[in-house]
Amino acid sequence: MGLINHVFSEDNLKKLYVSNLGIGHTRYSTSGISELENCQPFVVETLHGKIAVAHNGELINAKQLRRKLMRHGVGLSTSSDSELITQLLAFTPPLENDDTPDWVARIKNLMNETPTSYSLLMMHKDIIYAVRDPYGNRPLCIGRLISVGSMSGKGKKNSETEGWVVSSESCSFLSIGAQYYREVLPGEIVKISRYDVQTLDVVPRPEGDPSAFCIFEYVYFARPDSIFEGQMVYSVRRRCGQQLAVEAPVEADLVSTVPESATPAALGYAQKCGLPYVEVLCKNRYVGRTFIQPNMRLRQLGVAKKFGVLSDNFKGKRIVLIDDSIVRGNTISPIIKLLRESGAKEVHIRVASPPIKFPCYMGINIPTKEELIANKPEFHDLAKYIGADSVVYLSVEGLVSSVQESIKTRQENQNSLKTNKTHVRKIGHCTACLTGEYPVELDW
């Protein structure tokens, strides 16, 4: 266990060079404790040989599934819900022949047992299956491996495909010589071989239910150069900043940011309100993201050594400091204190997302309401509590409109080009952590 560059040494990676396919997993623990036994991919023996499964997400009915499997005599060796997925995929459907595995039927059985949240890869022999739950809550996309000459522009315009890759985020493709191909659609079962990418089936949601892609991917988790739903995360964050400037203007001298995920929003805010964007903090690049640290002590230690201050840029000036989110409130208060001690005249906080008020049960580590600053008594006078001159969050409506603006425009343009007009599909995003409205009924 540990960081990727510690676990996968050059000698370990050399052992993989003889292979022509594989799957891997970077664990961000939500269901199941951080122990070696819960590390993925999970590998089990089935009637048709071994399968390996890697899963991103968190099953909303994991407790019910765990009881059901145990009642059927299936022993479980970990506390991870990903093992439940693996065991369900190992279950033989009633109409399957002993000599021919029906993986589509097995995956559909999984989808019938649990509606969300999962994007997963399953490897069997020389095939990889990529699957997204019908609500599309967690991301999954496909990339096309091309020659190095094609990457540099020296190859043919329509370069030959040398292989296929799948990832939660498209930003990972460029560094391995791959190009973004497309997203795996909600409910889609994709078969990937050395020859092609083939859609085997698309499992629909219950009628009337919109898709429910996690809106927090846009706010915080994803890298800004990743592409979701046909749009770059950077562009969405910039629109959030512009909308925030409309909703929460303030008299100030400059706009800055808590680096780095809030930078696009800060640039959007500065552009909309006509103020200069100036850096006031520099980030220590050797410290991980504090939100993702597995316990409170590590988060607090991370905050203490995370930033340096660029005091010459703001002494005696009024700062609008843009943050992407304030979840627990552990990071922002010492930052404000640092800026004031370094000469800031005023510090106004503008948050490019709404207050997070509810736990996420679908793959993000917000386990209890008590941890969230928006549910504490101090939230009613948050500016005083964190030491700011003012604090304003982006509205839920503002966030949703910033995320969906480009998607709606693209849908309308595509529909206008068609001779026979079709019904524009309903756009949906999961905002449960902001509104308490979960896309499906929870099993608690």
N, C-alpha and C positions, 0 to 999 in steps of 0.2 A: 504494500500500500504506500501511497505518497504521491508526489507530483509526477507528471508524466516523464519529465526529463530525468527524474531520479530512478523511476521504476524501469523504464525502457532504455537501457544502455545501448551503445552501438553494437556490442557483442550480442545482446539479446535480439536486436533488430535483424542482424545478419542471418539468424536462424529462420527468419520469415521469407528470405529472398527466394527460396525454392518454391514458394506457394504462388498460386495464381488468383486466389480469392481469400477473403477473411473479413471478420467484423471485430470491432473493438468498442470500448465504452469508457467514458469518463464519468465517474460517479459523483453526483450531487445528492447526498442522502436526504430523503424526505420520509419515505416509508422504509423502516429497517435501520438499525443502528450502523455506525461506520466501523464495520469489522470486515476482515478478509472474507469471511463466509458469504457476505452479501455482495461481493464484487461480481461484476458481470464481464463477459457474457456467461449466462448459465448454460451448461451442457448436460443433456440427458439422453439416455438410450431409448429409442422408440421401436415399434414393430418393424420400421423400415430403416433403421440405423440411427446414428446420432444426429441430433439437431442442436444448434447453438442459438441462443436468443439474447439480444440486447434491447433494453427498454428505457425510454425516456417518458416520464409521467408518473402518475400515481392513481391507482385504481380506487374509485369512489366507494366500491362495495367490497373491499379487500377482506374485511372480517367475515362477511357472509360467505364469500368464496372459499376462504380458508376452512370454515366449518364444513362446507359442502364437500370439499375434497377429502377432508379427514373422515367424514361419514362414509365415503366411498372407499375407504381403506388406503388412501394415498398419504404416505408419510412425507412430511416436510422437514427440511434440515436447516432452513434459514428463517429470518423474520422479514424478508423482503417480499413485496408484492410481485416483483418480477418473476420469482419462482412460481407463483400461482399461474402466471401467463404461460410459462414453460410447460407446466404440468397439464394445463388445458390444451395446449397444442399437441401434447403427446397422446391425448385421449383419442381413441379410434372411433370415427363416426359410424353409425349403424350400417350404412350402405357401402362402406369402403371395402374393396377387395383386399385380401391379405397380401397380394403381390404388387399392388398399385396404390401408393399413398394419394389421398385426395386432400392436398394442402388447402385448397380453397374452402372445402367443407370444414376443415379443422379451424381455419381462421374465422370463418363465419360463425362457427360454434362459440369461439372466444368472444366475438362481438355480441352475440346473443346473451352471453353470460355477464358481460360488463360493457356499458356503453362508452365509458371514458375514464381516465385520460391516458392515452398511450400512443406514442409513435414507436414502432419497433422494427427490428431486423431479425429475420430468421434465416439461418444458413443450413442447407441440407445438401450434402454431396457437392455438386458443382453449380448449385443455384442459390441465389439470395432472394428472399422475399421481403419487400418493403411494405409496411402496413401503417396506416393512420386511422385512428378511431373515427367513427362517423361524424363527430362534432369538430374534428380537426383542431382539438385543443392545444396540442403540442406540435411544433414545426417538424417538417421532414422534406428534404429536397434531393434531387438527383443531379449529378454532375457528369460531364463527359470528358474523359481523359483524351488529350490530343498530344501531338508531337511538340517538342520544345521549339522547333522551328516555326510551327504554327502560332505558338504563344507569343513569339517575338515579331510576328507579322511577316516572316520570311517564307512561310509555307503557303499552301493553296488556301484560297478563300474558304472553300468548304472542305476543311481538313478531315482526314480519315479518323474515325473513332478507334482509339487504342484500348479502351476499357471504360468501365462505369464506376462511379463512386456515389455513396449516399451519405448525407450528413444532416444534422439538425439545423446547421446554418451554412448558407452558401459562401460565407467569407472564408471558409476553410479550403475551398477548391483551388484558388489561384496558387497557393503555396505548394501544391502538389502537381501542378501542370494540368489542371482541369478547368472546364468552363461550366457555368451554370446552365443546366438543361431545362429543368422545370420542377415545380413542386409536386409532391405526392398529394393528391386531392383528399379531402375528408372522406373516410370510408373506403378508400381505394386500396386494392391489393395488387401490387406490382411484382412481376417476376423478372429478375435480372440475371441474364446469362452472359457468356462471353460474346454472344451473337447480337443480342438486342435487349431492349426494355419493352415489356409487354404488360398491358393492363389485363388482369384476369377477371376482375369484377369490381364494382363500386357498390358498397352496402349503404343504403339510404338511411337517413335519420327518420324518427317518427314524423309523420306528416305535420307540417306547420312549424316544426322546430328549425330555427336558423342555425347556421354554423356558430361555433363558439371558440374561435382562436383566442388564445390568452393575450389580452391587451397589454399585460405587464411585460411581454417580450419587447414590445415597442418602447415602453417607458424606460426599462432598465437592463434587462437581461442580455438582449442581443447586441452584437457588435454593430456599429453604425453602417458598415458597408455590406451587411447582410440584406437579402431580398426576401420579403414575405408578401404574399398576395399580390405579386407584380409590382411592388414598390420598395424602394430602399429605405431602411430604417432611419438613416440620416435625414432624409427629406421629411419623414413624419415628425421627427423630433424638432426639426426646424419650424414646421407648421405649428407645433404645440407652443413653441416660444412666441411665434407671431400672435397666436390666439391669446396667449397669456398677457401680452402687451395690450391687447384690446380690452381684456377683462380687468387687468390690474395695473394701470399706469401709476407712476410715482415720480415726483420731482427728484432728480439725481444728476450726478455728473458723469457716471460711467456704468457700464454693464459688465459683469464678469460672471464667472462660473466656478462651481466646485468640479474640478476636472475628474474624469474626462467625458463621461457619458452625458453630462448636461451641456457640453459645449455647443452642439447644434441648436439646442433650445435657446441658449444665451445669444447666439448669433442672430437667430430669428427675432428674439425680443429686441435686441439692439437695432436691428434693421427697421423694425416696425415703428419704434418710438423715436428713432433718429438720434440715439445716443452712441458714443463710441464704445466699441468692445475692447476691453483692456484686461490682460491677465493679472491677477492678484495673488494667485497660488500656483506653485509648481508641485507636481506629484512625484513622490519617490516611487519609481517604477519597479522596485524590488519588493514591494509590499502588495499582497493580494487584496481583492475587493472585500471590504469589511462586512458587507451584508451577507456574503457567502461563507464567512467563517462559521464553523459548526457550533461554537458556544460563545457566551457573552464575554468572557474574559479575553478570548482571542480577538473578538471584535474591538474591545476597548483598547487593547494593546496595538491593534492595527491602526486605529484612529490616531494614537499618540505619535506615531512615527510616519504617517502617511503623506503629510504635506509640508512644503516650505513656503515662506511668505515673500512676496516681491513688493516690499514696502515703498520703494521709490515710485511705484506706479499709482499710488492712491493716497498718500499722506494728505490729510486735510480735505479729502473729497468724500462725497456721498456715493456709496456703492449700492447698486442693485445686484445682488448675488443670486444667480439662478441655480437651483438644484433640481435634479430629475425626480427625486422622491424623498420624503422624510418618513421612514417606516417606524423606527424605534426612537429616533431623536438623539442617538448616541454620538453621531458624527458632527452635526451642524453646530451645536452649542460651543464646543471648544474651538471650532473654526471662526465663529463670530468673535469670540474672546481674543483669539490670535490677531484678527484683523483690527480690532479696536486698540489693542495694546501696541499695534504697529502703526497707528496714526489715522485710521479711518474715522471720518467725521460722523457718518451715519452708515448703518448696514441694514438694508431692506431685503428681506428674503422673498423670492418668488419661486414657487414650486411648479414645475411643468407637468404635474399630474395631480389628480385629486387625492384627498386624504385616504389612506388605507385603513379601513375600519373593521374588516372581517378576515378570518383565517382563510387560507387557500387549502383545499383538500385535493388539488389536482396537479401537484408537482412543484410548488414553491414553498420554501421553508418559512411560513408564517403560521405557526401552530396554534397560538392562543391569542384571544382578544386582548388579554392583559398586557402583552408585550407591545401593543401598538399605541403610539403616542396619541393618535386621534381618539382613543377611548379612555384616556386618562383625564382627571379633572383639570390638569394643567393646560389642556388643549384649548380651553375657553379663553385663556390669556397666554397663548403660545409665544407671542413675541416677547413678553416679559420673562417667560420661563426659559427661553433659549438665549435671551440677551439681545434680541434684534429690535430695530425701530418699528418694523411692521413685518407681517407674514401674510401672504395670500397664496392660496392654491389655485391651480387651474380647475375649472368645473368639470364634472363628468361629461356634460354635454359638449364642452369645448374639446376634451380629449377625444371623444368618439367622433366628432365632426372632423378633427384633424387627421385621424386614422382613416376614416372612410371616404374623405373627399376625393382622393385620387382613384379609389376603387370604383366609386359611383360614376365618375367622369368616364373612366375607361369602359365600363359596362354600357353606358349610354352611347358612346361613340361606336362600340362594336355593334350594338343593336341598330343604330342608324344606318350602318352599311349593309344590313341584311334586307333582302327583298321581302321576305316574310318575317314580320316582327315577332319576336318571342318574348315570353314573360321574363323579366329581369329577376334573377334569383335574389332572395332576401339576404341582405348582408347582416352578419351577426358577429359579435365579439363577446368573450367572457369578461364581464366587469364585476364578478362576484366579490372580489376583495375590496371593491369600492362601494358597491350597492347592497351586497348581501343577497343578490338575486343569482342563484346558481343555475347553470344551464340544464341540469338534471336533478332529480330528487336524490338526496344524499342518504346513505345507509349508515346511520349512527344510532 
